[in-house]
């Protein structure tokens, strides 16, 4: 993936667009009524990585390029979205394009901000969204099964395997359980890849709370955590209003503001780290006088595939990866000093990349 893409979903008026405005500074309209977001708004956010700033100074680099996350603000879903309610089908298709889903759940009370169900109940809200996603997937699975049934007549082993997986998924969806709850293996996921199911998307929950509840768990957040634990999902607690205020400050002011709130990091930082963890992502670094850059890869990626992230020619002509640990490089002050200490390694194409590897790829043109 060139950059991680996260879809922000939830019921209307739970704080999705306010959060999106804050973390992308993209200015998506936020209003106290449903469907103010008619098209998905997309904003690209740099992944905070202080290592890049240090490397840029060390190499006197002309350019610094961080890894990035694309956030897609998708209009509020409602009950009946799978059948087209609230322009639902259109929005559900937008969700199919993202890598992961960030489900914003309202965990604050405010009589001035309406709720489509009139009361605050995060578990009910989660169930509403999950049910709609399951129903939308069920429609896809049933159509796919009808198509595969024709192939079964030819005795295709691949069709038989796909049909078996789809039947298991159908049973799960019929019981309002997302397809990801089946914990399908790589072969099974590959067999049904064309279905592009919504409920297979890795999902985390964003509990949107009031400012005064950022450092203490309210009853709503506890319920979300309990549910998430049963799914093996993560919960990120944020206050969209606070994130909006942080977005207007410079780096030093933002740091002071967070300290005053008793926080170590912003909601954006925690959301990005949670999303990276959710998808098993990490970054390796390249550094030089022209550019310092962070590259996003899956954990477990081997050196030759990491080289392909930079350019297919580098992957094709791969010879060796020259790698130094970031901490060793900074401690010694230069690549030459690290080399003199024997801390610069030459690794082959099967070397498994580690987070923070400062890398130079040797290759044939």
The 8 nearest C-alpha neighbors of each residue, nearest first, counted from 0:
[[1, 2, 3, 296, 295, 308, 4, 297],
 [2, 0, 3, 295, 308, 294, 67, 296],
 [3, 1, 0, 67, 68, 4, 69, 295],
 [2, 4, 68, 69, 5, 0, 98, 67],
 [5, 3, 69, 97, 98, 68, 70, 2],
 [6, 4, 99, 70, 100, 97, 98, 71],
 [5, 7, 71, 100, 97, 101, 70, 72],
 [8, 6, 101, 72, 71, 73, 102, 100],
 [9, 7, 102, 73, 103, 6, 101, 75],
 [10, 8, 103, 102, 75, 76, 104, 11],
 [9, 11, 75, 76, 77, 13, 12, 124],
 [10, 12, 75, 33, 13, 9, 76, 115],
 [13, 11, 14, 114, 31, 10, 33, 32],
 [12, 14, 105, 11, 15, 104, 10, 103],
 [13, 15, 17, 12, 16, 18, 239, 207],
 [16, 14, 18, 17, 13, 19, 103, 7],
 [15, 17, 19, 18, 29, 14, 20, 27],
 [18, 16, 20, 14, 19, 15, 29, 239],
 [17, 19, 239, 21, 15, 16, 20, 14],
 [18, 20, 16, 21, 22, 17, 23, 15],
 [21, 19, 24, 26, 17, 18, 25, 23],
 [20, 22, 243, 18, 24, 19, 242, 246],
 [21, 23, 19, 20, 24, 267, 18, 246],
 [22, 24, 25, 42, 20, 21, 44, 19],
 [25, 23, 20, 21, 26, 22, 246, 19],
 [24, 26, 23, 20, 27, 42, 19, 21],
 [25, 27, 20, 24, 28, 23, 19, 21],
 [28, 26, 20, 25, 29, 16, 40, 19],
 [27, 29, 26, 30, 35, 36, 16, 20],
 [28, 30, 16, 17, 27, 35, 31, 36],
 [31, 29, 32, 35, 28, 33, 12, 16],
 [30, 32, 112, 12, 113, 29, 33, 35],
 [31, 33, 30, 35, 12, 34, 11, 113],
 [34, 32, 11, 35, 75, 12, 31, 30],
 [35, 33, 36, 74, 37, 75, 32, 11],
 [34, 36, 33, 37, 30, 32, 28, 29],
 [35, 37, 74, 34, 38, 28, 39, 73],
 [36, 38, 34, 35, 74, 39, 73, 86],
 [39, 37, 36, 40, 74, 73, 90, 72],
 [40, 38, 73, 72, 71, 41, 74, 37],
 [41, 39, 72, 71, 38, 27, 42, 73],
 [40, 42, 71, 70, 39, 72, 69, 43],
 [41, 43, 70, 23, 69, 25, 44, 71],
 [42, 44, 69, 68, 70, 23, 67, 45],
 [45, 43, 68, 67, 23, 69, 46, 42],
 [44, 46, 67, 65, 66, 47, 68, 43],
 [45, 47, 67, 66, 65, 48, 44, 68],
 [48, 46, 45, 49, 268, 65, 66, 271],
 [47, 49, 50, 51, 46, 65, 52, 293],
 [50, 48, 51, 52, 47, 53, 54, 46],
 [51, 49, 53, 48, 52, 54, 325, 355],
 [50, 52, 54, 49, 53, 48, 55, 291],
 [53, 51, 55, 49, 54, 50, 56, 63],
 [52, 54, 50, 56, 51, 55, 57, 49],
 [55, 53, 57, 51, 56, 52, 58, 50],
 [54, 56, 60, 52, 58, 53, 57, 59],
 [57, 55, 59, 53, 54, 58, 52, 60],
 [58, 56, 54, 55, 59, 53, 333, 332],
 [57, 59, 60, 288, 55, 56, 287, 54],
 [60, 58, 56, 55, 57, 288, 61, 287],
 [59, 61, 288, 55, 290, 58, 289, 62],
 [60, 62, 289, 290, 288, 59, 63, 55],
 [61, 63, 290, 60, 289, 291, 64, 55],
 [64, 62, 291, 290, 292, 65, 55, 60],
 [63, 65, 292, 291, 293, 62, 66, 290],
 [66, 64, 293, 292, 45, 46, 67, 63],
 [65, 67, 293, 46, 294, 45, 295, 64],
 [68, 66, 45, 46, 44, 2, 65, 43],
 [67, 69, 3, 44, 2, 43, 4, 70],
 [68, 70, 43, 4, 42, 3, 5, 44],
 [71, 69, 5, 42, 41, 4, 6, 43],
 [70, 72, 41, 6, 40, 7, 73, 39],
 [73, 71, 7, 40, 39, 6, 19, 41],
 [72, 74, 39, 8, 7, 71, 90, 75],
 [75, 73, 36, 34, 37, 76, 90, 72],
 [76, 74, 11, 10, 9, 34, 73, 77],
 [75, 77, 10, 80, 9, 87, 74, 11],
 [78, 76, 80, 10, 79, 85, 75, 84],
 [77, 79, 80, 127, 131, 76, 84, 128],
 [78, 80, 84, 82, 81, 77, 83, 131],
 [81, 79, 87, 84, 83, 82, 77, 78],
 [80, 82, 135, 131, 79, 83, 88, 134],
 [83, 81, 80, 79, 84, 88, 87, 135],
 [82, 84, 87, 80, 88, 86, 81, 85],
 [83, 85, 80, 79, 87, 86, 82, 77],
 [84, 86, 87, 80, 83, 77, 76, 34],
 [87, 85, 83, 84, 89, 88, 90, 80],
 [86, 88, 80, 83, 85, 90, 84, 89],
 [89, 87, 83, 91, 90, 86, 81, 80],
 [88, 90, 92, 87, 91, 86, 93, 83],
 [89, 91, 93, 87, 92, 88, 73, 74],
 [92, 90, 88, 94, 93, 89, 87, 95],
 [91, 93, 95, 90, 94, 89, 88, 96],
 [92, 94, 90, 91, 95, 96, 89, 73],
 [95, 93, 91, 92, 96, 97, 6, 90],
 [96, 94, 92, 93, 197, 97, 91, 195],
 [95, 97, 94, 93, 98, 92, 4, 6],
 [98, 96, 4, 99, 5, 94, 95, 6],
 [99, 97, 4, 5, 3, 200, 96, 100],
 [100, 98, 5, 201, 200, 97, 202, 6],
 [99, 101, 202, 6, 5, 102, 7, 201],
 [100, 102, 7, 203, 204, 202, 6, 8],
 [101, 103, 204, 8, 9, 205, 7, 100],
 [104, 102, 205, 9, 204, 8, 206, 101],
 [105, 103, 206, 121, 205, 207, 13, 106],
 [104, 106, 13, 207, 107, 121, 206, 103],
 [105, 107, 208, 219, 207, 206, 104, 220],
 [108, 106, 208, 209, 105, 109, 207, 119],
 [107, 109, 110, 119, 106, 209, 105, 208],
 [110, 108, 111, 112, 107, 113, 209, 119],
 [109, 111, 112, 108, 113, 114, 117, 118],
 [112, 110, 109, 113, 31, 108, 114, 12],
 [113, 111, 110, 109, 31, 114, 12, 108],
 [112, 114, 111, 115, 117, 110, 12, 31],
 [115, 113, 117, 116, 12, 118, 112, 11],
 [114, 116, 117, 113, 11, 10, 12, 118],
 [115, 117, 114, 118, 119, 113, 124, 120],
 [118, 116, 114, 115, 113, 119, 110, 120],
 [119, 117, 116, 120, 114, 115, 108, 113],
 [120, 118, 121, 108, 117, 106, 105, 114],
 [119, 121, 123, 122, 118, 124, 219, 106],
 [122, 120, 124, 123, 104, 125, 105, 119],
 [121, 123, 125, 124, 120, 126, 223, 222],
 [122, 124, 126, 121, 120, 125, 127, 119],
 [125, 123, 121, 127, 122, 126, 120, 128],
 [126, 124, 122, 128, 127, 123, 129, 121],
 [125, 127, 129, 123, 124, 128, 130, 122],
 [128, 126, 124, 130, 125, 129, 78, 123],
 [127, 129, 131, 125, 130, 126, 132, 124],
 [130, 128, 126, 132, 131, 127, 125, 133],
 [131, 129, 133, 127, 132, 128, 175, 126],
 [130, 132, 134, 128, 81, 133, 129, 80],
 [131, 133, 129, 135, 130, 134, 136, 197],
 [134, 132, 130, 136, 131, 172, 135, 137],
 [135, 133, 137, 131, 136, 132, 81, 130],
 [134, 136, 81, 132, 138, 133, 137, 131],
 [137, 135, 139, 133, 138, 134, 196, 140],
 [138, 136, 134, 140, 139, 135, 133, 141],
 [137, 139, 136, 141, 135, 140, 142, 134],
 [138, 140, 136, 142, 137, 141, 143, 194],
 [141, 139, 143, 137, 142, 138, 144, 136],
 [142, 140, 144, 138, 143, 139, 137, 145],
 [143, 141, 145, 139, 140, 144, 138, 146],
 [142, 144, 140, 146, 141, 145, 139, 147],
 [145, 143, 147, 141, 146, 142, 148, 140],
 [146, 144, 148, 142, 143, 147, 141, 149],
 [145, 147, 143, 144, 148, 149, 142, 150],
 [146, 148, 144, 150, 149, 145, 158, 143],
 [149, 147, 151, 145, 150, 146, 144, 152],
 [150, 148, 147, 151, 152, 146, 145, 153],
 [149, 151, 147, 152, 148, 153, 158, 155],
 [152, 150, 148, 154, 153, 149, 155, 158],
 [151, 153, 150, 154, 149, 148, 155, 147],
 [152, 154, 151, 150, 155, 149, 158, 156],
 [155, 153, 151, 152, 156, 150, 159, 158],
 [154, 156, 158, 157, 153, 151, 159, 150],
 [157, 155, 159, 158, 160, 154, 151, 161],
 [156, 158, 160, 155, 159, 161, 190, 162],
 [159, 157, 161, 155, 156, 160, 151, 147],
 [158, 160, 156, 162, 157, 161, 151, 163],
 [159, 161, 157, 163, 158, 162, 156, 164],
 [162, 160, 158, 164, 190, 163, 159, 165],
 [161, 163, 165, 159, 164, 160, 158, 166],
 [162, 164, 160, 166, 161, 165, 159, 167],
 [165, 163, 167, 161, 166, 162, 168, 160],
 [164, 166, 168, 162, 167, 163, 169, 161],
 [165, 167, 169, 163, 168, 164, 162, 170],
 [168, 166, 164, 170, 165, 169, 171, 163],
 [167, 169, 165, 171, 166, 170, 178, 172],
 [168, 170, 166, 172, 171, 167, 165, 173],
 [171, 169, 173, 167, 168, 172, 166, 174],
 [170, 172, 168, 176, 174, 169, 173, 167],
 [171, 173, 175, 169, 176, 174, 133, 170],
 [174, 172, 170, 171, 175, 169, 176, 137],
 [173, 175, 172, 171, 176, 170, 169, 177],
 [176, 174, 172, 173, 130, 133, 177, 171],
 [175, 177, 171, 172, 174, 178, 180, 133],
 [178, 176, 198, 179, 180, 172, 133, 175],
 [177, 179, 198, 199, 180, 168, 181, 171],
 [178, 180, 199, 181, 177, 182, 198, 183],
 [181, 179, 178, 182, 177, 176, 230, 171],
 [180, 182, 179, 183, 178, 168, 171, 177],
 [183, 181, 180, 179, 184, 178, 199, 188],
 [184, 182, 181, 187, 188, 185, 179, 186],
 [183, 185, 187, 186, 188, 182, 189, 181],
 [186, 184, 188, 187, 189, 183, 190, 182],
 [187, 185, 189, 188, 184, 190, 183, 191],
 [186, 188, 190, 184, 189, 185, 183, 164],
 [189, 187, 185, 190, 186, 191, 192, 183],
 [188, 190, 192, 186, 187, 191, 185, 193],
 [189, 191, 187, 161, 188, 192, 186, 160],
 [192, 190, 189, 188, 193, 194, 161, 187],
 [191, 193, 189, 194, 195, 190, 188, 196],
 [194, 192, 195, 191, 190, 189, 196, 143],
 [193, 195, 192, 196, 191, 139, 140, 143],
 [196, 194, 193, 192, 197, 95, 191, 199],
 [197, 195, 194, 199, 198, 136, 95, 200],
 [196, 198, 199, 200, 95, 132, 136, 195],
 [197, 199, 177, 178, 200, 196, 179, 132],
 [198, 200, 179, 178, 197, 196, 201, 177],
 [199, 201, 198, 99, 197, 202, 100, 98],
 [202, 200, 99, 100, 199, 277, 203, 278],
 [203, 201, 100, 99, 101, 200, 232, 204],
 [204, 202, 233, 101, 232, 234, 102, 100],
 [203, 205, 234, 102, 101, 103, 206, 235],
 [204, 206, 103, 235, 234, 236, 102, 104],
 [205, 207, 236, 104, 106, 235, 103, 237],
 [208, 206, 237, 105, 238, 106, 104, 205],
 [209, 207, 107, 238, 106, 237, 206, 212],
 [208, 210, 212, 107, 211, 238, 213, 207],
 [211, 209, 212, 213, 238, 208, 241, 240],
 [210, 212, 209, 213, 214, 215, 208, 260],
 [211, 213, 215, 209, 210, 214, 208, 216],
 [214, 212, 210, 215, 211, 208, 237, 209],
 [215, 213, 212, 216, 261, 211, 262, 260],
 [216, 214, 212, 213, 217, 211, 220, 218],
 [217, 215, 220, 221, 212, 218, 214, 213],
 [216, 218, 220, 219, 215, 221, 212, 106],
 [217, 219, 221, 220, 222, 216, 106, 223],
 [218, 220, 222, 106, 221, 217, 121, 223],
 [221, 219, 223, 222, 217, 218, 216, 224],
 [220, 222, 224, 218, 223, 219, 225, 217],
 [223, 221, 225, 219, 220, 224, 226, 218],
 [222, 224, 220, 226, 221, 225, 227, 219],
 [225, 223, 227, 221, 222, 226, 228, 220],
 [224, 226, 222, 228, 223, 227, 221, 229],
 [227, 225, 223, 228, 229, 224, 222, 230],
 [228, 226, 232, 224, 230, 229, 225, 231],
 [227, 229, 231, 225, 230, 226, 224, 232],
 [228, 230, 226, 227, 231, 225, 232, 224],
 [231, 229, 227, 232, 228, 226, 180, 233],
 [230, 232, 228, 229, 227, 233, 226, 180],
 [233, 231, 227, 230, 203, 228, 202, 234],
 [232, 234, 203, 204, 227, 235, 231, 273],
 [233, 235, 204, 205, 203, 224, 236, 232],
 [234, 236, 205, 206, 204, 270, 237, 233],
 [237, 235, 206, 205, 207, 234, 208, 213],
 [238, 236, 207, 266, 239, 206, 208, 235],
 [237, 239, 208, 207, 241, 240, 209, 210],
 [238, 240, 18, 242, 241, 17, 237, 243],
 [239, 241, 243, 238, 242, 244, 17, 210],
 [242, 240, 244, 243, 238, 239, 245, 210],
 [241, 243, 245, 239, 244, 21, 240, 246],
 [244, 242, 21, 240, 246, 241, 245, 239],
 [243, 245, 241, 242, 246, 247, 240, 248],
 [246, 244, 242, 248, 247, 243, 253, 241],
 [245, 247, 243, 244, 21, 248, 242, 22],
 [246, 248, 245, 244, 243, 249, 21, 253],
 [249, 247, 245, 253, 246, 252, 250, 244],
 [248, 250, 252, 251, 253, 247, 246, 245],
 [249, 251, 253, 252, 254, 248, 255, 245],
 [252, 250, 254, 253, 249, 255, 248, 256],
 [251, 253, 255, 249, 254, 250, 248, 256],
 [254, 252, 256, 250, 251, 255, 248, 245],
 [253, 255, 251, 257, 252, 256, 250, 258],
 [256, 254, 258, 252, 257, 253, 259, 251],
 [255, 257, 253, 259, 254, 258, 252, 260],
 [258, 256, 260, 262, 254, 259, 255, 253],
 [257, 259, 261, 255, 260, 256, 262, 254],
 [260, 258, 256, 257, 261, 255, 262, 254],
 [261, 259, 257, 258, 262, 256, 214, 213],
 [260, 262, 258, 259, 257, 263, 214, 256],
 [263, 261, 257, 260, 258, 264, 265, 214],
 [264, 262, 257, 258, 261, 265, 254, 260],
 [265, 263, 262, 268, 266, 257, 269, 254],
 [266, 264, 267, 268, 269, 257, 263, 242],
 [265, 267, 269, 237, 268, 270, 264, 242],
 [268, 266, 270, 265, 269, 22, 271, 242],
 [269, 267, 271, 265, 270, 266, 272, 264],
 [268, 270, 266, 272, 267, 271, 273, 265],
 [269, 271, 267, 273, 268, 272, 266, 274],
 [272, 270, 274, 268, 273, 269, 267, 275],
 [271, 273, 275, 269, 274, 270, 276, 268],
 [272, 274, 276, 270, 271, 275, 277, 269],
 [273, 275, 277, 271, 276, 272, 270, 278],
 [276, 274, 280, 272, 278, 277, 273, 279],
 [275, 277, 279, 273, 274, 278, 272, 280],
 [278, 276, 274, 275, 279, 273, 201, 203],
 [279, 277, 275, 276, 280, 274, 201, 99],
 [280, 278, 276, 277, 298, 297, 275, 281],
 [279, 281, 297, 275, 298, 278, 296, 276],
 [282, 280, 354, 296, 295, 298, 297, 275],
 [283, 281, 295, 294, 354, 293, 296, 355],
 [282, 284, 355, 356, 294, 354, 293, 357],
 [285, 283, 293, 357, 292, 356, 355, 358],
 [284, 286, 358, 292, 357, 291, 359, 293],
 [287, 285, 291, 290, 292, 284, 54, 58],
 [286, 288, 290, 289, 58, 291, 60, 285],
 [289, 287, 60, 58, 59, 290, 61, 286],
 [290, 288, 61, 60, 287, 62, 291, 286],
 [291, 289, 62, 60, 287, 63, 288, 61],
 [292, 290, 286, 63, 285, 55, 287, 64],
 [291, 293, 64, 285, 65, 284, 63, 290],
 [292, 294, 284, 65, 66, 283, 282, 64],
 [295, 293, 282, 283, 66, 284, 296, 292],
 [294, 296, 282, 281, 66, 293, 280, 283],
 [297, 295, 281, 280, 282, 298, 294, 300],
 [296, 298, 280, 300, 279, 281, 299, 295],
 [297, 299, 280, 300, 279, 281, 296, 352],
 [298, 300, 351, 297, 301, 352, 353, 296],
 [301, 299, 298, 297, 351, 352, 304, 305],
 [302, 300, 351, 349, 350, 304, 352, 303],
 [301, 303, 305, 348, 350, 304, 352, 349],
 [302, 304, 348, 306, 314, 305, 301, 317],
 [305, 303, 307, 306, 302, 301, 314, 300],
 [304, 306, 302, 308, 307, 303, 301, 300],
 [307, 305, 314, 303, 304, 308, 309, 313],
 [306, 308, 314, 311, 310, 304, 309, 305],
 [309, 307, 305, 306, 310, 304, 311, 294],
 [308, 310, 307, 306, 311, 313, 305, 294],
 [311, 309, 307, 312, 313, 308, 306, 314],
 [310, 312, 307, 314, 313, 315, 309, 308],
 [313, 311, 315, 310, 314, 316, 364, 307],
 [314, 312, 316, 310, 311, 315, 317, 306],
 [315, 313, 307, 306, 317, 311, 312, 303],
 [314, 316, 312, 313, 317, 311, 307, 362],
 [315, 317, 363, 362, 313, 314, 312, 364],
 [316, 318, 362, 314, 313, 315, 319, 361],
 [319, 317, 362, 361, 316, 363, 320, 347],
 [320, 318, 347, 361, 346, 345, 360, 317],
 [321, 319, 360, 346, 345, 359, 322, 361],
 [320, 322, 345, 359, 358, 344, 360, 319],
 [323, 321, 358, 344, 343, 357, 320, 356],
 [322, 324, 343, 357, 356, 342, 325, 344],
 [323, 325, 327, 356, 326, 357, 328, 322],
 [324, 326, 328, 327, 357, 355, 356, 323],
 [325, 327, 329, 328, 324, 330, 331, 323],
 [328, 326, 330, 324, 325, 329, 331, 337],
 [329, 327, 325, 331, 326, 330, 332, 337],
 [328, 330, 332, 326, 331, 327, 325, 333],
 [329, 331, 327, 328, 332, 326, 333, 325],
 [332, 330, 328, 329, 333, 336, 337, 327],
 [331, 333, 329, 330, 328, 336, 334, 57],
 [334, 332, 336, 335, 331, 328, 337, 329],
 [333, 335, 337, 336, 338, 328, 332, 343],
 [336, 334, 338, 337, 333, 339, 332, 340],
 [335, 337, 339, 333, 338, 334, 331, 340],
 [338, 336, 334, 340, 342, 335, 339, 328],
 [337, 339, 335, 341, 343, 340, 336, 342],
 [340, 338, 336, 341, 337, 335, 342, 343],
 [341, 339, 337, 338, 342, 336, 343, 335],
 [340, 342, 338, 339, 343, 337, 344, 336],
 [343, 341, 337, 340, 338, 344, 323, 327],
 [342, 344, 323, 338, 322, 341, 337, 321],
 [345, 343, 322, 321, 346, 342, 323, 341],
 [344, 346, 321, 320, 319, 322, 347, 343],
 [345, 347, 320, 319, 350, 344, 321, 348],
 [348, 346, 319, 349, 350, 320, 345, 302],
 [347, 349, 303, 302, 350, 301, 319, 346],
 [350, 348, 301, 347, 302, 351, 303, 346],
 [351, 349, 301, 302, 347, 348, 346, 352],
 [352, 350, 301, 299, 300, 302, 349, 353],
 [351, 353, 301, 300, 302, 350, 299, 354],
 [354, 352, 356, 355, 351, 283, 298, 281],
 [355, 353, 282, 283, 281, 356, 352, 298],
 [354, 356, 283, 325, 284, 357, 282, 353],
 [355, 357, 283, 324, 353, 354, 358, 284],
 [358, 356, 284, 323, 285, 322, 325, 355],
 [357, 359, 322, 285, 321, 356, 284, 360],
 [358, 360, 321, 320, 285, 322, 361, 357],
 [361, 359, 320, 321, 319, 362, 358, 306],
 [360, 362, 319, 318, 320, 317, 359, 363],
 [363, 361, 317, 316, 318, 313, 360, 364],
 [362, 364, 316, 317, 318, 361, 313, 315],
 [363, 316, 362, 312, 313, 315, 317, 361]]
